[in-house]
Amino acid sequence: MTSRNDELFAQSQQFIPGGVNSPVRAFRSVGGTPRFFSRGQGSRVWDADGKSYLDYVGSWGPLILGHADPDVVRAVTDTAALGLSFGAPTEMELRMAEKLVELLPSLEKLRLVSSGTEATMSAIRLARGFTGRSTLVKFEGCYHGHADSLLVKAGSGLLTFGQPSSAGVPADCSGHTLVLDYNDIDQVERLFAEKGDEVACVIVEAVAGNMNLIKPKAGFLEALRELCTKHGSVLIFDEVMTGFRVGLGGVQGLYGIRPDLTTLGKVIGGGLPVGAFGGRADIMDKLAPLGPVYQAGTLSGNPVAVAAGLKTLEKIAAPGFFDQLAAKTRRLVDGFNTVAREAGVLACADSVGGMFGIYFRPTPPTSYAEVMAGDKDAFNRFYHLMLLEGVYLAPSAFEAGFVSAAHSEADIDATVAAAAKCLEKLVA
Ligand code: KE4
């Protein structure tokens, strides 16, 4: 029987490339028809056929309070009633800047933008303007948005500049980007020994979430901090996903590392378009209109979007919020590990704060290569079985999952029970 999702997907493909406004939504990695959601409430979403799912994507991280949080919705509607946008300073964006500076000590100054891509693109341009250098260092498997200089795959050798990973990116755009292996301290040390005085910045997902969840090895972040300080390079923590997701202080708070710049997004918009970049005032003051680095945005600091973000930040700053969220996420992960062991399936899970990874391999991966060696086909079969059970995971073996404050322990236990059923079917 053709579902309404099928019908909408077929129609969408007539007008929108791939039928989606962002590629990962197209289900190309897992196969099948993407679900068109019509409603979300708390921990659940409903698709075009009226089927409900426990949602562990949460719009890829922003919905840490769950869908349609009444306080966030009210903040949005109240603010919208006073005007949607002015293209001029508002007190609302001042309050947001104050709140972010209060929550993240490494932020001396910041600027609001409308997406994570804008945040990282701007931070990299700023780092290049501040240092007068061009070389950008990133890590394979880390995703920082779709700015040209970031759509780069590793060069043939450690010290050879990257090649474009997308059509349309001129070689001279990617030619300043070096791509190293995440968690490989020796590589970073060798690079800086060879080219340290050429490196404008290192950008890193301090806890990686775009090649599934990968934690930094002991000493990795510390090595980046030490080498950037020694060579006058700017250390950028891309916390678009991890900021206010792994804890109120982000990864930098968990590991006690102070980056020079931080990029933010997702949670700070509460589901509306907000990104931010900030850090050392001596770097930030290079931005126009003070300094020579240009950066701008029509809807940057939009009061309605900022209202959603501010209300979200206010609620997640409540005492015990992240302890409860982390405990709930850990309950999911521990439950999954137990049922995988009982089913005799080579699968495991891990978490940091309110984000988790599910891996079809015996142990959590510590590198891009280990992630890629996982059993993607098994994940894809598991994915569709879970959809049938009414559990919506990220439609890719290479994405992290997200728990919200709206997920109850009963939701978590029902998810673990569904996983047990699906894993047993995998081995039947
Ligand atoms: P946006 O431009 O999509 O707002 O943010 C880009 C970005 C930057 N940095 C990190 C660490 C990110 O995770 C992202 C975006 N994350 C993906 C999820 N893997 C967004 C989903 C999508 O591309 O549709």
Boltz pocket constraint, residues with backbone or C-beta under 6 A from the ligand:
constraints:
  - pocket:
      binder: B
      contacts: [[A, 22], [A, 23], [A, 24], [A, 25], [A, 60], [A, 114], [A, 115], [A, 116], [A, 117], [A, 118], [A, 120], [A, 143], [A, 144], [A, 145], [A, 146], [A, 205], [A, 209], [A, 210], [A, 238], [A, 239], [A, 240], [A, 241], [A, 242], [A, 265], [A, 266], [A, 399]]
      max_distance: 6.0
